[in-house]
């Protein structure tokens, strides 16, 4: 008999993948909605989608 509690909740990171800062509830929700990495507001605004990166050019 298995006594451990099991949930189907996705793994939720609580710190920024770049700097390790503690994420707010809004930052966690935004990261989950975008399907991207868990980032703080500062690093999320710095991230450029790949399709936009090609247009920026060298």
mmCIF file of the N, C-alpha and C atoms, coordinates in Angstrom:
data_MODEL
# 
_entry.id   MODEL 
# 
loop_
_atom_site.group_PDB 
_atom_site.id 
_atom_site.type_symbol 
_atom_site.label_atom_id 
_atom_site.label_alt_id 
_atom_site.label_comp_id 
_atom_site.label_asym_id 
_atom_site.label_entity_id 
_atom_site.label_seq_id 
_atom_site.pdbx_PDB_ins_code 
_atom_site.Cartn_x 
_atom_site.Cartn_y 
_atom_site.Cartn_z 
_atom_site.occupancy 
_atom_site.B_iso_or_equiv 
_atom_site.pdbx_formal_charge 
_atom_site.auth_seq_id 
_atom_site.auth_comp_id 
_atom_site.auth_asym_id 
_atom_site.auth_atom_id 
_atom_site.pdbx_PDB_model_num 
ATOM 1   N N  . UNK A 1 1  ? 0.847  -1.184 0.000   1.00 0.00 ? 1  UNK A N  1 
ATOM 2   C CA . UNK A 1 1  ? 0.000  0.000  0.000   1.00 0.00 ? 1  UNK A CA 1 
ATOM 3   C C  . UNK A 1 1  ? 0.886  1.239  0.000   1.00 0.00 ? 1  UNK A C  1 
ATOM 4   N N  . UNK A 1 2  ? 0.606  2.165  -0.908  1.00 0.00 ? 2  UNK A N  1 
ATOM 5   C CA . UNK A 1 2  ? 1.396  3.382  -1.055  1.00 0.00 ? 2  UNK A CA 1 
ATOM 6   C C  . UNK A 1 2  ? 0.765  4.486  -0.214  1.00 0.00 ? 2  UNK A C  1 
ATOM 7   N N  . UNK A 1 3  ? 1.509  5.008  0.752   1.00 0.00 ? 3  UNK A N  1 
ATOM 8   C CA . UNK A 1 3  ? 0.967  6.016  1.654   1.00 0.00 ? 3  UNK A CA 1 
ATOM 9   C C  . UNK A 1 3  ? 1.335  7.443  1.246   1.00 0.00 ? 3  UNK A C  1 
ATOM 10  N N  . UNK A 1 4  ? 2.209  7.594  0.261   1.00 0.00 ? 4  UNK A N  1 
ATOM 11  C CA . UNK A 1 4  ? 2.595  8.928  -0.167  1.00 0.00 ? 4  UNK A CA 1 
ATOM 12  C C  . UNK A 1 4  ? 1.476  9.576  -0.977  1.00 0.00 ? 4  UNK A C  1 
ATOM 13  N N  . UNK A 1 5  ? 1.325  10.882 -0.777  1.00 0.00 ? 5  UNK A N  1 
ATOM 14  C CA . UNK A 1 5  ? 0.326  11.628 -1.521  1.00 0.00 ? 5  UNK A CA 1 
ATOM 15  C C  . UNK A 1 5  ? 0.867  11.908 -2.921  1.00 0.00 ? 5  UNK A C  1 
ATOM 16  N N  . UNK A 1 6  ? 0.055  11.647 -3.925  1.00 0.00 ? 6  UNK A N  1 
ATOM 17  C CA . UNK A 1 6  ? 0.448  11.887 -5.306  1.00 0.00 ? 6  UNK A CA 1 
ATOM 18  C C  . UNK A 1 6  ? -0.476 12.931 -5.907  1.00 0.00 ? 6  UNK A C  1 
ATOM 19  N N  . UNK A 1 7  ? 0.114  13.873 -6.627  1.00 0.00 ? 7  UNK A N  1 
ATOM 20  C CA . UNK A 1 7  ? -0.679 14.873 -7.319  1.00 0.00 ? 7  UNK A CA 1 
ATOM 21  C C  . UNK A 1 7  ? -0.267 14.908 -8.779  1.00 0.00 ? 7  UNK A C  1 
ATOM 22  N N  . UNK A 1 8  ? -1.129 15.434 -9.592  1.00 0.00 ? 8  UNK A N  1 
ATOM 23  C CA . UNK A 1 8  ? -0.843 15.584 -11.011 1.00 0.00 ? 8  UNK A CA 1 
ATOM 24  C C  . UNK A 1 8  ? -0.482 17.018 -11.366 1.00 0.00 ? 8  UNK A C  1 
ATOM 25  N N  . UNK A 1 9  ? -0.161 17.819 -10.343 1.00 0.00 ? 9  UNK A N  1 
ATOM 26  C CA . UNK A 1 9  ? 0.206  19.208 -10.570 1.00 0.00 ? 9  UNK A CA 1 
ATOM 27  C C  . UNK A 1 9  ? 1.541  19.278 -11.298 1.00 0.00 ? 9  UNK A C  1 
ATOM 28  N N  . UNK A 1 10 ? 1.665  20.231 -12.233 1.00 0.00 ? 10 UNK A N  1 
ATOM 29  C CA . UNK A 1 10 ? 2.948  20.389 -12.916 1.00 0.00 ? 10 UNK A CA 1 
ATOM 30  C C  . UNK A 1 10 ? 3.998  20.908 -11.941 1.00 0.00 ? 10 UNK A C  1 
ATOM 31  N N  . UNK A 1 11 ? 5.247  20.660 -12.258 1.00 0.00 ? 11 UNK A N  1 
ATOM 32  C CA . UNK A 1 11 ? 6.333  21.166 -11.421 1.00 0.00 ? 11 UNK A CA 1 
ATOM 33  C C  . UNK A 1 11 ? 6.378  22.679 -11.581 1.00 0.00 ? 11 UNK A C  1 
ATOM 34  N N  . UNK A 1 12 ? 6.335  23.379 -10.466 1.00 0.00 ? 12 UNK A N  1 
ATOM 35  C CA . UNK A 1 12 ? 6.350  24.832 -10.497 1.00 0.00 ? 12 UNK A CA 1 
ATOM 36  C C  . UNK A 1 12 ? 7.640  25.310 -9.851  1.00 0.00 ? 12 UNK A C  1 
ATOM 37  N N  . UNK A 1 13 ? 8.443  26.001 -10.651 1.00 0.00 ? 13 UNK A N  1 
ATOM 38  C CA . UNK A 1 13 ? 9.670  26.588 -10.123 1.00 0.00 ? 13 UNK A CA 1 
ATOM 39  C C  . UNK A 1 13 ? 9.306  27.853 -9.353  1.00 0.00 ? 13 UNK A C  1 
ATOM 40  N N  . UNK A 1 14 ? 10.020 28.116 -8.309  1.00 0.00 ? 14 UNK A N  1 
ATOM 41  C CA . UNK A 1 14 ? 9.744  29.286 -7.487  1.00 0.00 ? 14 UNK A CA 1 
ATOM 42  C C  . UNK A 1 14 ? 10.860 30.313 -7.561  1.00 0.00 ? 14 UNK A C  1 
ATOM 43  N N  . UNK A 1 15 ? 11.893 30.016 -8.375  1.00 0.00 ? 15 UNK A N  1 
ATOM 44  C CA . UNK A 1 15 ? 13.003 30.949 -8.537  1.00 0.00 ? 15 UNK A CA 1 
ATOM 45  C C  . UNK A 1 15 ? 13.290 31.160 -10.016 1.00 0.00 ? 15 UNK A C  1 
ATOM 46  N N  . UNK A 1 16 ? 13.877 32.307 -10.340 1.00 0.00 ? 16 UNK A N  1 
ATOM 47  C CA . UNK A 1 16 ? 14.218 32.656 -11.715 1.00 0.00 ? 16 UNK A CA 1 
ATOM 48  C C  . UNK A 1 16 ? 15.303 31.721 -12.230 1.00 0.00 ? 16 UNK A C  1 
ATOM 49  N N  . UNK A 1 17 ? 15.128 31.225 -13.455 1.00 0.00 ? 17 UNK A N  1 
ATOM 50  C CA . UNK A 1 17 ? 16.095 30.318 -14.066 1.00 0.00 ? 17 UNK A CA 1 
ATOM 51  C C  . UNK A 1 17 ? 17.414 31.025 -14.369 1.00 0.00 ? 17 UNK A C  1 
ATOM 52  N N  . UNK A 1 18 ? 17.410 32.345 -14.473 1.00 0.00 ? 18 UNK A N  1 
ATOM 53  C CA . UNK A 1 18 ? 18.622 33.100 -14.798 1.00 0.00 ? 18 UNK A CA 1 
ATOM 54  C C  . UNK A 1 18 ? 19.382 33.549 -13.557 1.00 0.00 ? 18 UNK A C  1 
ATOM 55  N N  . UNK A 1 19 ? 18.681 34.201 -12.626 1.00 0.00 ? 19 UNK A N  1 
ATOM 56  C CA . UNK A 1 19 ? 19.385 34.822 -11.490 1.00 0.00 ? 19 UNK A CA 1 
ATOM 57  C C  . UNK A 1 19 ? 19.077 34.187 -10.141 1.00 0.00 ? 19 UNK A C  1 
ATOM 58  N N  . UNK A 1 20 ? 18.061 33.325 -10.071 1.00 0.00 ? 20 UNK A N  1 
ATOM 59  C CA . UNK A 1 20 ? 17.744 32.653 -8.822  1.00 0.00 ? 20 UNK A CA 1 
ATOM 60  C C  . UNK A 1 20 ? 16.871 33.465 -7.874  1.00 0.00 ? 20 UNK A C  1 
ATOM 61  N N  . UNK A 1 21 ? 16.373 34.616 -8.326  1.00 0.00 ? 21 UNK A N  1 
ATOM 62  C CA . UNK A 1 21 ? 15.512 35.446 -7.484  1.00 0.00 ? 21 UNK A CA 1 
ATOM 63  C C  . UNK A 1 21 ? 14.176 34.745 -7.246  1.00 0.00 ? 21 UNK A C  1 
ATOM 64  N N  . UNK A 1 22 ? 13.595 34.983 -6.078  1.00 0.00 ? 22 UNK A N  1 
ATOM 65  C CA . UNK A 1 22 ? 12.293 34.400 -5.759  1.00 0.00 ? 22 UNK A CA 1 
ATOM 66  C C  . UNK A 1 22 ? 11.233 35.043 -6.647  1.00 0.00 ? 22 UNK A C  1 
ATOM 67  N N  . UNK A 1 23 ? 10.406 34.212 -7.297  1.00 0.00 ? 23 UNK A N  1 
ATOM 68  C CA . UNK A 1 23 ? 9.377  34.703 -8.208  1.00 0.00 ? 23 UNK A CA 1 
ATOM 69  C C  . UNK A 1 23 ? 8.097  35.050 -7.472  1.00 0.00 ? 23 UNK A C  1 
ATOM 70  N N  . UNK A 1 24 ? 7.409  36.080 -7.976  1.00 0.00 ? 24 UNK A N  1 
ATOM 71  C CA . UNK A 1 24 ? 6.109  36.445 -7.429  1.00 0.00 ? 24 UNK A CA 1 
ATOM 72  C C  . UNK A 1 24 ? 5.053  35.535 -8.047  1.00 0.00 ? 24 UNK A C  1 
ATOM 73  N N  . UNK A 1 25 ? 3.875  35.550 -7.501  1.00 0.00 ? 25 UNK A N  1 
ATOM 74  C CA . UNK A 1 25 ? 2.774  34.739 -8.033  1.00 0.00 ? 25 UNK A CA 1 
ATOM 75  C C  . UNK A 1 25 ? 2.477  35.128 -9.477  1.00 0.00 ? 25 UNK A C  1 
ATOM 76  N N  . UNK A 1 26 ? 2.550  36.427 -9.800  1.00 0.00 ? 26 UNK A N  1 
ATOM 77  C CA . UNK A 1 26 ? 2.297  36.894 -11.166 1.00 0.00 ? 26 UNK A CA 1 
ATOM 78  C C  . UNK A 1 26 ? 3.366  36.380 -12.127 1.00 0.00 ? 26 UNK A C  1 
ATOM 79  N N  . UNK A 1 27 ? 4.631  36.377 -11.693 1.00 0.00 ? 27 UNK A N  1 
ATOM 80  C CA . UNK A 1 27 ? 5.714  35.886 -12.550 1.00 0.00 ? 27 UNK A CA 1 
ATOM 81  C C  . UNK A 1 27 ? 5.581  34.387 -12.803 1.00 0.00 ? 27 UNK A C  1 
ATOM 82  N N  . UNK A 1 28 ? 5.193  33.637 -11.778 1.00 0.00 ? 28 UNK A N  1 
ATOM 83  C CA . UNK A 1 28 ? 4.990  32.194 -11.933 1.00 0.00 ? 28 UNK A CA 1 
ATOM 84  C C  . UNK A 1 28 ? 3.845  31.937 -12.901 1.00 0.00 ? 28 UNK A C  1 
ATOM 85  N N  . UNK A 1 29 ? 2.748  32.663 -12.749 1.00 0.00 ? 29 UNK A N  1 
ATOM 86  C CA . UNK A 1 29 ? 1.592  32.474 -13.624 1.00 0.00 ? 29 UNK A CA 1 
ATOM 87  C C  . UNK A 1 29 ? 1.943  32.830 -15.070 1.00 0.00 ? 29 UNK A C  1 
ATOM 88  N N  . UNK A 1 30 ? 2.678  33.918 -15.276 1.00 0.00 ? 30 UNK A N  1 
ATOM 89  C CA . UNK A 1 30 ? 3.071  34.326 -16.627 1.00 0.00 ? 30 UNK A CA 1 
ATOM 90  C C  . UNK A 1 30 ? 3.967  33.274 -17.272 1.00 0.00 ? 30 UNK A C  1 
ATOM 91  N N  . UNK A 1 31 ? 4.869  32.697 -16.493 1.00 0.00 ? 31 UNK A N  1 
ATOM 92  C CA . UNK A 1 31 ? 5.762  31.665 -17.015 1.00 0.00 ? 31 UNK A CA 1 
ATOM 93  C C  . UNK A 1 31 ? 4.992  30.415 -17.391 1.00 0.00 ? 31 UNK A C  1 
ATOM 94  N N  . UNK A 1 32 ? 4.025  30.050 -16.579 1.00 0.00 ? 32 UNK A N  1 
ATOM 95  C CA . UNK A 1 32 ? 3.219  28.863 -16.865 1.00 0.00 ? 32 UNK A CA 1 
ATOM 96  C C  . UNK A 1 32 ? 2.359  29.095 -18.106 1.00 0.00 ? 32 UNK A C  1 
ATOM 97  N N  . UNK A 1 33 ? 1.799  30.301 -18.245 1.00 0.00 ? 33 UNK A N  1 
ATOM 98  C CA . UNK A 1 33 ? 0.956  30.617 -19.396 1.00 0.00 ? 33 UNK A CA 1 
ATOM 99  C C  . UNK A 1 33 ? 1.751  30.598 -20.697 1.00 0.00 ? 33 UNK A C  1 
ATOM 100 N N  . UNK A 1 34 ? 2.995  31.097 -20.638 1.00 0.00 ? 34 UNK A N  1 
ATOM 101 C CA . UNK A 1 34 ? 3.810  31.171 -21.854 1.00 0.00 ? 34 UNK A CA 1 
ATOM 102 C C  . UNK A 1 34 ? 4.443  29.832 -22.206 1.00 0.00 ? 34 UNK A C  1 
ATOM 103 N N  . UNK A 1 35 ? 4.498  28.934 -21.227 1.00 0.00 ? 35 UNK A N  1 
ATOM 104 C CA . UNK A 1 35 ? 5.125  27.639 -21.469 1.00 0.00 ? 35 UNK A CA 1 
ATOM 105 C C  . UNK A 1 35 ? 6.642  27.723 -21.525 1.00 0.00 ? 35 UNK A C  1 
ATOM 106 N N  . UNK A 1 36 ? 7.157  28.893 -21.236 1.00 0.00 ? 36 UNK A N  1 
ATOM 107 C CA . UNK A 1 36 ? 8.604  29.102 -21.290 1.00 0.00 ? 36 UNK A CA 1 
ATOM 108 C C  . UNK A 1 36 ? 9.275  28.848 -19.964 1.00 0.00 ? 36 UNK A C  1 
ATOM 109 N N  . UNK A 1 37 ? 10.522 29.250 -19.860 1.00 0.00 ? 37 UNK A N  1 
ATOM 110 C CA . UNK A 1 37 ? 11.241 29.076 -18.601 1.00 0.00 ? 37 UNK A CA 1 
ATOM 111 C C  . UNK A 1 37 ? 10.675 30.004 -17.524 1.00 0.00 ? 37 UNK A C  1 
ATOM 112 N N  . UNK A 1 38 ? 10.913 29.661 -16.288 1.00 0.00 ? 38 UNK A N  1 
ATOM 113 C CA . UNK A 1 38 ? 10.460 30.479 -15.174 1.00 0.00 ? 38 UNK A CA 1 
ATOM 114 C C  . UNK A 1 38 ? 11.466 31.603 -14.972 1.00 0.00 ? 38 UNK A C  1 
ATOM 115 N N  . UNK A 1 39 ? 11.038 32.844 -15.294 1.00 0.00 ? 39 UNK A N  1 
ATOM 116 C CA . UNK A 1 39 ? 11.928 33.996 -15.228 1.00 0.00 ? 39 UNK A CA 1 
ATOM 117 C C  . UNK A 1 39 ? 11.301 35.119 -14.417 1.00 0.00 ? 39 UNK A C  1 
ATOM 118 N N  . UNK A 1 40 ? 12.170 35.917 -13.757 1.00 0.00 ? 40 UNK A N  1 
ATOM 119 C CA . UNK A 1 40 ? 11.697 37.108 -13.061 1.00 0.00 ? 40 UNK A CA 1 
ATOM 120 C C  . UNK A 1 40 ? 11.312 38.145 -14.117 1.00 0.00 ? 40 UNK A C  1 
ATOM 121 N N  . UNK A 1 41 ? 10.661 39.211 -13.722 1.00 0.00 ? 41 UNK A N  1 
ATOM 122 C CA . UNK A 1 41 ? 10.190 40.228 -14.660 1.00 0.00 ? 41 UNK A CA 1 
ATOM 123 C C  . UNK A 1 41 ? 11.337 40.816 -15.470 1.00 0.00 ? 41 UNK A C  1 
ATOM 124 N N  . UNK A 1 42 ? 12.466 41.067 -14.827 1.00 0.00 ? 42 UNK A N  1 
ATOM 125 C CA . UNK A 1 42 ? 13.615 41.666 -15.512 1.00 0.00 ? 42 UNK A CA 1 
ATOM 126 C C  . UNK A 1 42 ? 14.109 40.755 -16.637 1.00 0.00 ? 42 UNK A C  1 
ATOM 127 N N  . UNK A 1 43 ? 14.306 39.479 -16.342 1.00 0.00 ? 43 UNK A N  1 
ATOM 128 C CA . UNK A 1 43 ? 14.818 38.572 -17.358 1.00 0.00 ? 43 UNK A CA 1 
ATOM 129 C C  . UNK A 1 43 ? 13.757 38.205 -18.393 1.00 0.00 ? 43 UNK A C  1 
ATOM 130 N N  . UNK A 1 44 ? 12.497 38.220 -18.021 1.00 0.00 ? 44 UNK A N  1 
ATOM 131 C CA . UNK A 1 44 ? 11.434 37.925 -18.976 1.00 0.00 ? 44 UNK A CA 1 
ATOM 132 C C  . UNK A 1 44 ? 11.348 39.016 -20.045 1.00 0.00 ? 44 UNK A C  1 
ATOM 133 N N  . UNK A 1 45 ? 11.591 40.271 -19.679 1.00 0.00 ? 45 UNK A N  1 
ATOM 134 C CA . UNK A 1 45 ? 11.535 41.358 -20.653 1.00 0.00 ? 45 UNK A CA 1 
ATOM 135 C C  . UNK A 1 45 ? 12.759 41.365 -21.563 1.00 0.00 ? 45 UNK A C  1 
ATOM 136 N N  . UNK A 1 46 ? 13.855 40.774 -21.109 1.00 0.00 ? 46 UNK A N  1 
ATOM 137 C CA . UNK A 1 46 ? 15.076 40.715 -21.914 1.00 0.00 ? 46 UNK A CA 1 
ATOM 138 C C  . UNK A 1 46 ? 15.045 39.597 -22.948 1.00 0.00 ? 46 UNK A C  1 
ATOM 139 N N  . UNK A 1 47 ? 14.186 38.603 -22.753 1.00 0.00 ? 47 UNK A N  1 
ATOM 140 C CA . UNK A 1 47 ? 14.155 37.446 -23.643 1.00 0.00 ? 47 UNK A CA 1 
ATOM 141 C C  . UNK A 1 47 ? 13.523 37.814 -24.979 1.00 0.00 ? 47 UNK A C  1 
ATOM 142 N N  . UNK A 1 48 ? 14.203 37.421 -26.082 1.00 0.00 ? 48 UNK A N  1 
ATOM 143 C CA . UNK A 1 48 ? 13.722 37.691 -27.432 1.00 0.00 ? 48 UNK A CA 1 
ATOM 144 C C  . UNK A 1 48 ? 13.263 36.379 -28.047 1.00 0.00 ? 48 UNK A C  1 
ATOM 145 N N  . UNK A 1 49 ? 12.018 36.303 -28.539 1.00 0.00 ? 49 UNK A N  1 
ATOM 146 C CA . UNK A 1 49 ? 11.576 35.080 -29.220 1.00 0.00 ? 49 UNK A CA 1 
ATOM 147 C C  . UNK A 1 49 ? 12.469 34.793 -30.423 1.00 0.00 ? 49 UNK A C  1 
ATOM 148 N N  . UNK A 1 50 ? 12.667 33.513 -30.749 1.00 0.00 ? 50 UNK A N  1 
ATOM 149 C CA . UNK A 1 50 ? 13.570 33.131 -31.828 1.00 0.00 ? 50 UNK A CA 1 
ATOM 150 C C  . UNK A 1 50 ? 13.203 33.749 -33.169 1.00 0.00 ? 50 UNK A C  1 
ATOM 151 N N  . UNK A 1 51 ? 11.915 33.853 -33.498 1.00 0.00 ? 51 UNK A N  1 
ATOM 152 C CA . UNK A 1 51 ? 11.541 34.422 -34.786 1.00 0.00 ? 51 UNK A CA 1 
ATOM 153 C C  . UNK A 1 51 ? 11.896 35.907 -34.871 1.00 0.00 ? 51 UNK A C  1 
ATOM 154 N N  . UNK A 1 52 ? 11.863 36.633 -33.756 1.00 0.00 ? 52 UNK A N  1 
ATOM 155 C CA . UNK A 1 52 ? 12.245 38.039 -33.739 1.00 0.00 ? 52 UNK A CA 1 
ATOM 156 C C  . UNK A 1 52 ? 13.763 38.201 -33.811 1.00 0.00 ? 52 UNK A C  1 
ATOM 157 N N  . UNK A 1 53 ? 14.497 37.234 -33.294 1.00 0.00 ? 53 UNK A N  1 
ATOM 158 C CA . UNK A 1 53 ? 15.950 37.287 -33.281 1.00 0.00 ? 53 UNK A CA 1 
ATOM 159 C C  . UNK A 1 53 ? 16.507 37.300 -34.705 1.00 0.00 ? 53 UNK A C  1 
ATOM 160 N N  . UNK A 1 54 ? 15.894 36.539 -35.623 1.00 0.00 ? 54 UNK A N  1 
ATOM 161 C CA . UNK A 1 54 ? 16.340 36.491 -37.012 1.00 0.00 ? 54 UNK A CA 1 
ATOM 162 C C  . UNK A 1 54 ? 16.146 37.839 -37.698 1.00 0.00 ? 54 UNK A C  1 
ATOM 163 N N  . UNK A 1 55 ? 15.070 38.535 -37.365 1.00 0.00 ? 55 UNK A N  1 
ATOM 164 C CA . UNK A 1 55 ? 14.792 39.832 -37.967 1.00 0.00 ? 55 UNK A CA 1 
ATOM 165 C C  . UNK A 1 55 ? 15.745 40.920 -37.482 1.00 0.00 ? 55 UNK A C  1 
ATOM 166 N N  . UNK A 1 56 ? 16.263 40.778 -36.248 1.00 0.00 ? 56 UNK A N  1 
ATOM 167 C CA . UNK A 1 56 ? 17.155 41.776 -35.681 1.00 0.00 ? 56 UNK A CA 1 
ATOM 168 C C  . UNK A 1 56 ? 18.462 41.837 -36.463 1.00 0.00 ? 56 UNK A C  1 
ATOM 169 N N  . UNK A 1 57 ? 18.901 40.704 -36.969 1.00 0.00 ? 57 UNK A N  1 
ATOM 170 C CA . UNK A 1 57 ? 20.117 40.644 -37.774 1.00 0.00 ? 57 UNK A CA 1 
ATOM 171 C C  . UNK A 1 57 ? 21.370 40.849 -36.947 1.00 0.00 ? 57 UNK A C  1 
ATOM 172 N N  . UNK A 1 58 ? 22.533 40.695 -37.580 1.00 0.00 ? 58 UNK A N  1 
ATOM 173 C CA . UNK A 1 58 ? 23.807 40.836 -36.859 1.00 0.00 ? 58 UNK A CA 1 
ATOM 174 C C  . UNK A 1 58 ? 24.198 42.259 -36.629 1.00 0.00 ? 58 UNK A C  1 
# 
